Amino acid sequence: MKEKKLIIFIPSIEGGGVEKNFFLITNYLSQYLNDITVITADKSAKKGINKKVTIIAPQSNFWSRQKRLLKYFLCLYNLFLFALQNKNILVFSFQANAYAIILSKIFGIKIITRSNSSSEGWSKNIIKKFLYKIFLNLSDQVVVNSYAFKKELDRKFNIKSHVIYNPLNKKNIKKKSKEKIKINFFKGNYLKLITIGRLVDQKDHLTMLKSINLLNKKNIRLLIIGRGDKKEKLVQYIKEKKLSSKIKLIPFQRNPYKFLRQADIFLFTSKFEGLPNVLLEAQCLKKYIISTECPTGPKEILLNGKAGDLVSIGDYKKLADKINKYDKKNIYCKKKILIGYKKLYRFDYNYNMRKYYNSIKKFIYT
């Protein structure tokens, strides 16, 4: 059987969960497939990808600084050029799925799409919902990362999506968590809180800051790791409420686990998700989790509250109450952490990677 070329389409690499899974999955597939090409607008992809993989990306950093839509069109143009010269290919799209589907179908190319976050974030109006219903049904396979997400997507767009959980490399996370850190923000007898994620509207860090403001008299420290367009707004709020001694923002870290290891509680306030990696990573390092019950993922990961606390989206008062009631010596808190840790087998690295390989294998050999 002749093996098709695999094209992995990911225009924007921003350091979030989508990108993390892209690196893990691409490197795993490169062990079994002979011809993989990544099309992206960010040349930073070269740093984390197996040398066997071909990268089609601009040489300049100019494109890395551009908005997503411009990156999409650049990568679609490169995909167009590639498809003109190579007919025996399979496209695996991580982003801009609707665009990638249209182009693939014009050329008669098979395409697998990976939907990363709840449709609550990208199909709110009737026109978008109608268009996505058409496009997703044209995809040869739609991969989603949680069962709640599958239920939502299948019902809304009349498709049959395929669930593959995010692969969790526990060994690597634990190893990296042992590295030393230079920041001593957590040093001292404080209740240590942490959150990791892009500083964008989706993550709703403002709800988190409001909860800390309610607990102003409590002996706490919150470390926020991430970058994004909401940074200035968050900094302004911290200054206005005089929370600078309690809250510290640091930029995106290639190894956030060494900071996570020092925390007591992981906070998560997203408005919508798919299956947030950071919650799995927090469970891997046995941290107590307080998360919004957003669509989709947190409820599934936290087993309806058995493995952590769930609060409504935007409910900063309830979030503050949950933080205030936490006690690291409490048997109830310890039990929740242990339940979450024991259930991590669902996200086993090798098991879920094999599912990705088997899904692609069905389309890649002709």
KEKE-3310 file (N, C-alpha, C; in steps of 0.2 Angstrom, whole numbers, plus 5000, padded with zeros to 4 digits):
npx = (5004:5002:5009:5001:5005:5006:4998:4999:4990:4991:4990:4993:5003:5003:5006:4996:4984:4980:4991:5000:4996:4997:5011:5014:5007:5011:5025:5024:5017:5027:5035:5030:5025:5031:5031:5028:5022:5022:5011:5012:5011:5020:5037:5042:5038:5048:5057:5051:5048:5051:5065:5063:5051:5044:5044:5034:5035:5035:5051:5053:5050:5040:5027:5023:5019:5007:4989:4977:4969:4976:4986:4980:4976:4988:4993:4983:4986:4998:4995:4987:4996:5004:4995:4992:5003:5004:4994:4992:4988:4984:4975:4977:4969:4971:4967:4957:4948:4936:4940:4951:4944:4936:4945:4952:4942:4939:4950:4948:4953:4956:4951:4955:4948:4952:4942:4944:4938:4923:4908:4901:4909:4912:4901:4889:4879:4866:4869:4883:4881:4874:4883:4894:4888:4887:4900:4907:4901:4907:4919:4930:4933:4929:4937:4936:4939:4933:4919:4908:4909:4908:4894:4888:4892:4888:4874:4871:4876:4873:4882:4894:4905:4922:4929:4944:4954:4964:4981:4991:5007:5013:5025:5034:5029:5030:5044:5049:5043:5052:5062:5072:5066:5067:5060:5053:5040:5030:5036:5035:5022:5009:4993:4994:4990:4987:4986:4986:4987:4981:4979:4966:4949:4941:4946:4943:4950:4947:4936:4942:4951:4942:4937:4948:4950:4939:4944:4953:4959:4964:4978:4985:4992:4992:4998:4998:5001:5004:5000:4993:4979:4972:4980:4984:4972:4969:4981:4978:4966:4971:4980:4971:4963:4973:4980:4993:5003:4998:4995:5003:5009:5016:5025:5021:5027:5039:5040:5029:5027:5035:5032:5019:5020:5023:5011:4995:4982:4974:4967:4953:4945:4937:4926:4922:4928:4937:4944:4952:4970:4977:4970:4972:4985:4987:4981:4989:5000:4995:4986:4974:4959:4949:4936:4927:4911:4911:4906:4916:4922:4929:4919:4919:4932:4934:4924:4911:4912:4917:4931:4936:4931:4917:4911:4899:4900:4908:4905:4911:4910:4906:4917:4927:4922:4924:4938:4941:4936:4945:4956:4971:4974:4963:4953:4943:4946:4959:4954:4947:4958:4965:4956:4955:4968:4969:4960:4967:4971:4963:4967:4979:4995:5001:4990:4980:4987:4989:4976:4975:4984:4978:4967:4971:4978:4968:4965:4977:4984:4983)
npy = (4994:5011:5025:5040:5057:5066:5081:5093:5105:5120:5136:5146:5147:5148:5144:5138:5126:5119:5120:5113:5100:5098:5098:5086:5076:5077:5074:5061:5054:5055:5045:5034:5037:5041:5053:5068:5084:5100:5114:5131:5147:5152:5151:5146:5134:5125:5123:5113:5102:5085:5082:5075:5079:5090:5107:5120:5136:5154:5163:5174:5183:5191:5187:5179:5189:5193:5195:5182:5179:5184:5175:5163:5165:5166:5153:5145:5148:5143:5129:5128:5129:5118:5108:5109:5103:5090:5077:5066:5066:5068:5079:5085:5095:5107:5120:5134:5126:5126:5134:5126:5114:5118:5121:5108:5100:5106:5102:5088:5081:5071:5075:5077:5084:5093:5098:5110:5117:5121:5124:5134:5145:5149:5148:5156:5164:5162:5161:5157:5145:5138:5138:5131:5119:5114:5113:5105:5093:5090:5086:5072:5066:5071:5075:5076:5082:5078:5069:5076:5087:5080:5076:5089:5094:5084:5085:5098:5100:5089:5078:5064:5064:5059:5054:5058:5058:5071:5067:5063:5066:5060:5057:5066:5078:5077:5076:5088:5097:5097:5105:5120:5136:5153:5164:5170:5171:5163:5160:5158:5158:5156:5154:5146:5150:5147:5150:5145:5150:5158:5176:5181:5185:5173:5165:5173:5180:5190:5187:5179:5188:5197:5188:5187:5199:5200:5192:5199:5202:5190:5178:5176:5171:5174:5167:5171:5164:5168:5175:5188:5198:5204:5208:5221:5226:5218:5221:5234:5233:5226:5236:5246:5240:5238:5226:5222:5216:5204:5197:5191:5193:5184:5181:5169:5152:5140:5129:5127:5119:5118:5129:5127:5115:5121:5126:5127:5127:5125:5137:5140:5149:5149:5153:5145:5129:5115:5102:5106:5106:5110:5107:5094:5093:5099:5090:5079:5083:5083:5093:5104:5108:5121:5126:5134:5128:5126:5124:5114:5100:5103:5098:5085:5081:5083:5075:5078:5085:5077:5076:5089:5106:5114:5129:5141:5150:5165:5168:5175:5177:5164:5157:5164:5160:5146:5145:5151:5141:5131:5119:5112:5101:5095:5081:5078:5087:5081:5069:5072:5076:5064:5056:5062:5061:5047:5044:5048:5039:5038:5047:5043:5043:5035:5027:5036:5042:5031:5030:5041:5038:5027:5032:5041:5032:5025:5033:5036:5026:5020)
npz = (5000:4996:5005:5010:5009:5025:5029:5041:5048:5055:5058:5068:5082:5098:5111:5119:5125:5113:5104:5112:5112:5098:5096:5104:5097:5084:5085:5090:5079:5070:5072:5066:5054:5037:5030:5034:5034:5041:5040:5044:5051:5060:5064:5075:5077:5073:5083:5092:5085:5078:5069:5057:5052:5040:5038:5033:5034:5037:5036:5042:5058:5057:5053:5064:5073:5068:5067:5069:5058:5047:5047:5044:5031:5024:5027:5021:5008:5006:5008:4997:4986:4989:4987:4974:4968:4974:4975:4982:4996:5014:5024:5040:5051:5064:5066:5060:5054:5045:5034:5029:5026:5015:5006:5004:5000:4987:4980:4981:4992:5006:5023:5040:5054:5069:5082:5095:5105:5114:5105:5109:5110:5096:5088:5089:5082:5070:5057:5057:5063:5054:5043:5048:5051:5038:5034:5043:5041:5029:5032:5033:5045:5061:5075:5092:5109:5121:5129:5133:5124:5112:5112:5112:5100:5090:5092:5089:5076:5068:5066:5067:5078:5084:5098:5106:5119:5126:5126:5140:5146:5160:5166:5160:5164:5178:5179:5174:5183:5194:5192:5197:5203:5200:5204:5219:5224:5230:5242:5259:5272:5265:5257:5243:5227:5209:5192:5175:5158:5143:5142:5139:5134:5134:5145:5156:5167:5175:5183:5192:5198:5205:5214:5222:5227:5236:5245:5252:5264:5268:5270:5256:5240:5223:5208:5191:5175:5159:5143:5133:5125:5135:5146:5150:5155:5166:5174:5177:5185:5196:5201:5204:5214:5223:5224:5222:5230:5232:5220:5206:5189:5177:5161:5148:5150:5146:5154:5164:5175:5186:5193:5196:5204:5216:5221:5230:5226:5211:5200:5189:5177:5165:5151:5141:5134:5128:5132:5144:5146:5156:5168:5169:5170:5183:5191:5189:5196:5209:5214:5222:5214:5208:5198:5184:5179:5165:5147:5137:5147:5160:5170:5166:5168:5182:5187:5189:5201:5210:5210:5213:5214:5208:5200:5195:5179:5180:5193:5205:5218:5224:5220:5228:5240:5240:5239:5251:5260:5258:5265:5267:5275:5277:5276:5267:5256:5253:5248:5237:5228:5227:5221:5208:5204:5203:5192:5181:5172:5161:5152:5147:5140:5129:5126:5121:5111:5102:5097:5090:5080:5074:5069:5059:5051:5044:5034:5027:5020:5004)
capx = (5000:5006:5007:5000:5009:5001:4999:4997:4988:4991:4992:4995:5006:5003:5008:4991:4983:4980:4998:5004:4994:5000:5018:5014:5004:5015:5031:5022:5016:5033:5039:5027:5024:5037:5031:5024:5023:5018:5010:5011:5014:5025:5043:5044:5036:5054:5060:5049:5046:5056:5069:5061:5045:5046:5040:5033:5033:5040:5058:5053:5046:5034:5020:5022:5016:5001:4983:4976:4966:4981:4990:4975:4976:4995:4994:4979:4989:5004:4991:4984:5002:5006:4990:4993:5009:5004:4987:4991:4989:4979:4976:4975:4969:4971:4964:4954:4945:4931:4944:4955:4939:4934:4951:4953:4936:4940:4955:4946:4958:4953:4953:4953:4948:4952:4939:4947:4934:4916:4905:4898:4914:4912:4895:4883:4874:4862:4873:4889:4879:4872:4889:4898:4884:4889:4907:4909:4899:4911:4926:4930:4932:4929:4940:4934:4943:4929:4912:4903:4910:4905:4887:4886:4894:4884:4868:4871:4878:4871:4888:4896:4912:4926:4932:4951:4956:4971:4986:4995:5013:5014:5032:5037:5027:5033:5051:5050:5041:5057:5067:5072:5063:5071:5055:5051:5034:5027:5040:5032:5016:5003:4989:4997:4985:4990:4982:4990:4982:4981:4976:4960:4942:4938:4949:4940:4954:4944:4932:4947:4954:4937:4937:4954:4948:4934:4948:4959:4962:4966:4985:4985:4996:4990:5002:4995:5005:5001:5001:4987:4977:4969:4985:4983:4965:4970:4985:4974:4962:4976:4982:4965:4961:4978:4981:4999:5006:4995:4994:5009:5008:5022:5023:5021:5033:5039:5040:5025:5026:5039:5028:5013:5021:5023:5005:4991:4976:4974:4961:4952:4938:4935:4919:4921:4934:4936:4946:4958:4976:4980:4967:4975:4992:4986:4979:4995:5005:4991:4984:4967:4956:4942:4935:4920:4908:4910:4906:4915:4928:4930:4915:4921:4939:4933:4920:4905:4914:4920:4938:4937:4926:4914:4907:4896:4904:4908:4902:4917:4908:4906:4924:4930:4920:4928:4945:4941:4935:4950:4961:4976:4974:4956:4952:4938:4951:4964:4951:4946:4964:4967:4951:4957:4974:4968:4956:4970:4972:4958:4971:4985:4998:5001:4983:4977:4991:4988:4970:4976:4988:4974:4962:4974:4980:4962:4965:4983:4986:4979)
capy = (5000:5018:5030:5047:5062:5069:5088:5095:5112:5124:5142:5150:5143:5153:5142:5136:5118:5117:5120:5108:5094:5098:5096:5080:5072:5077:5070:5054:5052:5055:5039:5029:5039:5043:5059:5073:5091:5105:5121:5135:5154:5153:5147:5143:5126:5121:5121:5108:5096:5081:5084:5071:5083:5095:5113:5125:5142:5160:5163:5180:5184:5196:5183:5177:5194:5195:5192:5175:5179:5184:5169:5158:5166:5164:5145:5142:5149:5137:5123:5128:5128:5111:5103:5109:5099:5084:5075:5060:5069:5069:5085:5085:5102:5109:5127:5136:5120:5127:5135:5120:5109:5120:5120:5101:5097:5108:5097:5081:5078:5069:5079:5076:5090:5092:5103:5110:5120:5121:5128:5140:5150:5150:5147:5159:5166:5157:5160:5153:5138:5135:5136:5125:5112:5111:5112:5100:5087:5088:5083:5065:5064:5076:5073:5080:5079:5076:5066:5082:5091:5076:5077:5095:5095:5080:5087:5105:5100:5083:5074:5059:5065:5054:5056:5056:5062:5074:5063:5066:5063:5061:5056:5072:5083:5077:5077:5096:5100:5097:5111:5125:5142:5159:5168:5167:5174:5159:5159:5161:5154:5159:5150:5148:5149:5148:5149:5145:5151:5164:5182:5182:5185:5166:5163:5177:5181:5196:5184:5177:5194:5199:5184:5188:5206:5199:5189:5204:5201:5183:5177:5172:5174:5171:5168:5171:5163:5168:5181:5190:5205:5207:5209:5228:5227:5214:5225:5240:5231:5224:5242:5250:5237:5238:5219:5220:5212:5197:5194:5192:5191:5182:5178:5162:5148:5134:5124:5130:5114:5120:5134:5123:5111:5124:5129:5123:5127:5128:5140:5140:5152:5149:5153:5139:5125:5108:5098:5110:5102:5113:5104:5087:5094:5101:5083:5075:5086:5082:5100:5105:5112:5125:5127:5135:5122:5129:5119:5108:5098:5103:5094:5078:5080:5084:5070:5081:5088:5072:5077:5096:5111:5118:5135:5144:5155:5172:5168:5177:5176:5157:5156:5166:5155:5139:5147:5152:5135:5126:5117:5107:5096:5092:5074:5079:5090:5076:5064:5074:5076:5058:5053:5065:5058:5040:5043:5051:5034:5040:5052:5040:5046:5030:5024:5041:5043:5026:5031:5046:5035:5022:5036:5043:5026:5023:5037:5037:5021:5018)
capz = (5000:4996:5010:5008:5013:5030:5030:5048:5047:5061:5056:5074:5088:5103:5118:5123:5125:5106:5102:5116:5109:5091:5097:5106:5092:5078:5086:5090:5072:5066:5073:5062:5047:5034:5026:5037:5033:5045:5037:5050:5050:5066:5063:5081:5077:5071:5089:5096:5081:5076:5062:5051:5049:5035:5041:5029:5038:5035:5039:5046:5064:5055:5053:5071:5077:5065:5069:5067:5051:5042:5047:5041:5024:5022:5027:5016:5001:5006:5007:4990:4982:4990:4984:4967:4966:4977:4975:4986:5003:5019:5029:5047:5053:5071:5067:5054:5051:5040:5028:5027:5023:5009:5001:5003:4995:4980:4977:4982:4997:5012:5028:5047:5058:5077:5086:5101:5111:5114:5100:5113:5108:5089:5083:5093:5078:5066:5051:5058:5065:5048:5039:5052:5050:5031:5033:5048:5038:5024:5035:5033:5052:5066:5081:5098:5115:5127:5128:5133:5118:5107:5113:5110:5093:5086:5092:5086:5069:5065:5064:5072:5080:5086:5104:5108:5125:5126:5129:5146:5148:5167:5167:5158:5168:5185:5178:5173:5189:5199:5191:5202:5200:5203:5207:5226:5225:5234:5248:5265:5274:5262:5253:5236:5221:5203:5186:5169:5152:5139:5145:5134:5136:5135:5151:5161:5173:5179:5189:5197:5202:5209:5220:5227:5230:5241:5251:5252:5271:5269:5268:5250:5234:5216:5202:5185:5170:5152:5139:5129:5124:5141:5151:5153:5159:5172:5178:5179:5190:5201:5204:5207:5220:5228:5225:5219:5235:5232:5214:5201:5183:5173:5154:5146:5152:5142:5159:5170:5180:5192:5197:5198:5209:5223:5223:5234:5223:5204:5199:5182:5176:5158:5149:5137:5133:5125:5137:5146:5148:5163:5174:5169:5173:5190:5194:5189:5202:5215:5216:5222:5208:5208:5191:5182:5176:5158:5142:5140:5149:5167:5173:5164:5171:5189:5189:5192:5207:5215:5210:5213:5215:5202:5201:5189:5175:5182:5200:5209:5226:5225:5219:5234:5246:5239:5241:5258:5264:5257:5270:5264:5280:5277:5273:5261:5251:5251:5245:5230:5225:5226:5216:5202:5202:5201:5186:5175:5167:5155:5148:5146:5134:5124:5124:5116:5105:5098:5094:5085:5074:5071:5065:5053:5047:5040:5028:5024:5016:4998)
cpx = (5004:5004:5006:5004:5004:5003:4996:4996:4987:4994:4996:4997:5007:5004:5002:4990:4983:4987:5002:5002:4996:5007:5018:5012:5008:5022:5029:5021:5022:5037:5036:5025:5030:5037:5026:5026:5019:5017:5008:5013:5019:5031:5045:5042:5043:5057:5058:5047:5052:5059:5066:5055:5047:5041:5040:5030:5038:5046:5058:5049:5040:5027:5018:5018:5009:4995:4981:4973:4971:4985:4986:4976:4983:4996:4989:4982:4995:5001:4989:4990:5004:5001:4990:4998:5009:4997:4986:4993:4983:4980:4973:4975:4967:4967:4961:4951:4941:4935:4948:4950:4937:4939:4952:4948:4937:4945:4954:4951:4954:4956:4950:4953:4948:4948:4942:4943:4927:4913:4902:4903:4914:4906:4888:4878:4871:4866:4879:4887:4877:4878:4893:4894:4886:4896:4909:4907:4903:4918:4925:4930:4933:4931:4938:4938:4939:4922:4907:4903:4907:4897:4884:4886:4889:4877:4867:4872:4877:4877:4889:4903:4915:4930:4939:4953:4963:4976:4991:5001:5015:5021:5036:5036:5030:5041:5053:5048:5046:5062:5066:5069:5067:5066:5052:5045:5030:5030:5036:5025:5010:4999:4990:4992:4989:4985:4987:4985:4983:4977:4971:4954:4939:4940:4946:4943:4951:4940:4936:4950:4948:4936:4942:4953:4943:4938:4954:4963:4965:4974:4986:4990:4993:4995:4998:5001:5002:5002:4995:4985:4974:4973:4984:4977:4966:4975:4982:4970:4966:4978:4977:4963:4967:4980:4988:5004:5004:4995:5000:5007:5015:5020:5023:5027:5033:5039:5036:5024:5030:5036:5022:5014:5021:5016:5000:4984:4977:4967:4960:4945:4936:4928:4917:4928:4932:4937:4953:4964:4978:4977:4970:4982:4992:4985:4985:5000:5001:4989:4976:4964:4949:4941:4928:4918:4906:4909:4913:4922:4929:4926:4917:4927:4938:4927:4914:4906:4917:4928:4940:4931:4924:4910:4904:4900:4903:4906:4908:4916:4908:4913:4928:4928:4923:4935:4946:4940:4940:4955:4965:4976:4968:4956:4948:4942:4956:4960:4949:4952:4966:4962:4953:4963:4973:4964:4960:4972:4968:4962:4978:4988:4998:4995:4980:4981:4990:4981:4971:4979:4983:4969:4965:4976:4974:4962:4971:4986:4981:4981)
cpy = (5006:5022:5037:5051:5065:5077:5090:5103:5116:5131:5146:5146:5148:5151:5139:5128:5115:5115:5114:5101:5093:5095:5088:5075:5071:5073:5063:5051:5051:5049:5033:5031:5042:5050:5064:5080:5096:5112:5126:5142:5156:5148:5144:5136:5122:5119:5115:5102:5092:5083:5080:5075:5089:5101:5118:5131:5148:5160:5169:5180:5188:5193:5181:5182:5197:5192:5185:5174:5179:5178:5163:5159:5164:5156:5142:5143:5144:5130:5122:5126:5120:5106:5103:5104:5091:5082:5069:5062:5068:5075:5083:5092:5103:5116:5129:5131:5121:5129:5129:5114:5111:5119:5113:5098:5100:5104:5090:5077:5076:5073:5077:5082:5089:5098:5104:5113:5120:5126:5134:5146:5153:5149:5150:5161:5161:5156:5156:5146:5135:5133:5131:5119:5109:5109:5106:5093:5085:5085:5076:5062:5070:5073:5078:5077:5078:5073:5071:5086:5087:5077:5083:5096:5091:5082:5093:5104:5094:5079:5068:5060:5059:5057:5053:5060:5065:5069:5067:5063:5064:5061:5063:5078:5083:5078:5085:5100:5101:5102:5116:5131:5148:5164:5165:5170:5170:5157:5162:5157:5157:5153:5151:5146:5151:5147:5149:5146:5158:5170:5184:5182:5178:5164:5167:5177:5186:5193:5182:5183:5197:5195:5185:5195:5205:5196:5193:5203:5194:5183:5173:5175:5170:5173:5167:5170:5164:5175:5182:5197:5208:5209:5216:5229:5224:5218:5231:5238:5229:5231:5246:5247:5236:5230:5217:5216:5205:5193:5196:5189:5189:5180:5171:5158:5142:5128:5128:5125:5115:5125:5131:5118:5114:5127:5124:5122:5129:5131:5141:5143:5153:5150:5147:5135:5119:5103:5101:5105:5104:5109:5097:5087:5095:5094:5079:5077:5086:5089:5100:5109:5115:5128:5129:5129:5125:5123:5120:5106:5098:5099:5087:5076:5079:5079:5072:5084:5084:5073:5084:5100:5114:5123:5137:5149:5162:5173:5169:5176:5169:5155:5158:5162:5149:5140:5147:5146:5130:5125:5111:5101:5092:5086:5074:5082:5085:5071:5066:5074:5069:5054:5056:5062:5051:5039:5046:5045:5035:5044:5049:5041:5041:5027:5029:5042:5038:5027:5036:5043:5030:5026:5039:5037:5024:5026:5038:5032:5020:5012)
cpz = (5000:5001:5008:5012:5018:5030:5037:5047:5053:5060:5062:5079:5093:5110:5122:5122:5118:5103:5106:5113:5102:5091:5099:5100:5086:5079:5087:5083:5068:5067:5069:5055:5044:5031:5029:5036:5037:5041:5043:5048:5055:5065:5069:5082:5076:5078:5093:5092:5079:5069:5056:5048:5045:5038:5035:5033:5035:5039:5044:5052:5062:5056:5060:5075:5074:5068:5066:5060:5046:5041:5043:5034:5021:5022:5022:5009:5001:5005:5000:4985:4983:4987:4977:4964:4969:4978:4981:4993:5007:5023:5035:5050:5061:5072:5060:5050:5045:5033:5025:5024:5016:5004:4999:4999:4988:4977:4978:4987:5003:5018:5035:5051:5066:5080:5093:5107:5109:5109:5103:5111:5101:5085:5086:5088:5073:5060:5052:5060:5058:5043:5042:5051:5043:5031:5037:5045:5032:5026:5035:5040:5056:5073:5087:5104:5122:5125:5128:5127:5112:5107:5111:5103:5089:5086:5088:5078:5065:5062:5069:5073:5083:5092:5105:5113:5123:5129:5134:5147:5155:5169:5166:5162:5175:5185:5178:5179:5195:5198:5196:5199:5204:5206:5214:5229:5230:5241:5254:5267:5271:5259:5246:5231:5214:5197:5180:5162:5149:5142:5140:5137:5138:5142:5157:5168:5178:5185:5194:5202:5207:5215:5225:5230:5236:5247:5252:5259:5272:5266:5262:5245:5228:5211:5196:5179:5163:5149:5135:5129:5130:5147:5154:5157:5166:5177:5181:5185:5196:5205:5207:5213:5225:5230:5223:5224:5235:5226:5209:5195:5180:5166:5153:5147:5148:5147:5165:5176:5186:5196:5200:5204:5216:5225:5227:5230:5216:5202:5191:5181:5169:5157:5145:5136:5129:5130:5139:5149:5155:5169:5174:5172:5180:5194:5194:5194:5208:5218:5217:5217:5210:5201:5190:5179:5169:5153:5138:5143:5157:5171:5172:5168:5179:5191:5192:5199:5212:5216:5211:5214:5209:5204:5195:5186:5178:5189:5204:5216:5228:5225:5225:5240:5246:5241:5248:5263:5263:5263:5268:5269:5280:5273:5267:5255:5248:5247:5238:5226:5223:5221:5209:5199:5199:5194:5180:5170:5161:5150:5146:5139:5128:5121:5119:5110:5100:5094:5089:5078:5070:5067:5059:5048:5042:5034:5024:5020:5010:4994)
residu = (MET:LYS:GLU:LYS:LYS:LEU:ILE:ILE:PHE:ILE:PRO:SER:ILE:GLU:GLY:GLY:GLY:VAL:GLU:LYS:ASN:PHE:PHE:LEU:ILE:THR:ASN:TYR:LEU:SER:GLN:TYR:LEU:ASN:ASP:ILE:THR:VAL:ILE:THR:ALA:ASP:LYS:SER:ALA:LYS:LYS:GLY:ILE:ASN:LYS:LYS:VAL:THR:ILE:ILE:ALA:PRO:GLN:SER:ASN:PHE:TRP:SER:ARG:GLN:LYS:ARG:LEU:LEU:LYS:TYR:PHE:LEU:CYS:LEU:TYR:ASN:LEU:PHE:LEU:PHE:ALA:LEU:GLN:ASN:LYS:ASN:ILE:LEU:VAL:PHE:SER:PHE:GLN:ALA:ASN:ALA:TYR:ALA:ILE:ILE:LEU:SER:LYS:ILE:PHE:GLY:ILE:LYS:ILE:ILE:THR:ARG:SER:ASN:SER:SER:SER:GLU:GLY:TRP:SER:LYS:ASN:ILE:ILE:LYS:LYS:PHE:LEU:TYR:LYS:ILE:PHE:LEU:ASN:LEU:SER:ASP:GLN:VAL:VAL:VAL:ASN:SER:TYR:ALA:PHE:LYS:LYS:GLU:LEU:ASP:ARG:LYS:PHE:ASN:ILE:LYS:SER:HIS:VAL:ILE:TYR:ASN:PRO:LEU:ASN:LYS:LYS:ASN:ILE:LYS:LYS:LYS:SER:LYS:GLU:LYS:ILE:LYS:ILE:ASN:PHE:PHE:LYS:GLY:ASN:TYR:LEU:LYS:LEU:ILE:THR:ILE:GLY:ARG:LEU:VAL:ASP:GLN:LYS:ASP:HIS:LEU:THR:MET:LEU:LYS:SER:ILE:ASN:LEU:LEU:ASN:LYS:LYS:ASN:ILE:ARG:LEU:LEU:ILE:ILE:GLY:ARG:GLY:ASP:LYS:LYS:GLU:LYS:LEU:VAL:GLN:TYR:ILE:LYS:GLU:LYS:LYS:LEU:SER:SER:LYS:ILE:LYS:LEU:ILE:PRO:PHE:GLN:ARG:ASN:PRO:TYR:LYS:PHE:LEU:ARG:GLN:ALA:ASP:ILE:PHE:LEU:PHE:THR:SER:LYS:PHE:GLU:GLY:LEU:PRO:ASN:VAL:LEU:LEU:GLU:ALA:GLN:CYS:LEU:LYS:LYS:TYR:ILE:ILE:SER:THR:GLU:CYS:PRO:THR:GLY:PRO:LYS:GLU:ILE:LEU:LEU:ASN:GLY:LYS:ALA:GLY:ASP:LEU:VAL:SER:ILE:GLY:ASP:TYR:LYS:LYS:LEU:ALA:ASP:LYS:ILE:ASN:LYS:TYR:ASP:LYS:LYS:ASN:ILE:TYR:CYS:LYS:LYS:LYS:ILE:LEU:ILE:GLY:TYR:LYS:LYS:LEU:TYR:ARG:PHE:ASP:TYR:ASN:TYR:ASN:MET:ARG:LYS:TYR:TYR:ASN:SER:ILE:LYS:LYS:PHE:ILE:TYR:THR)
# end
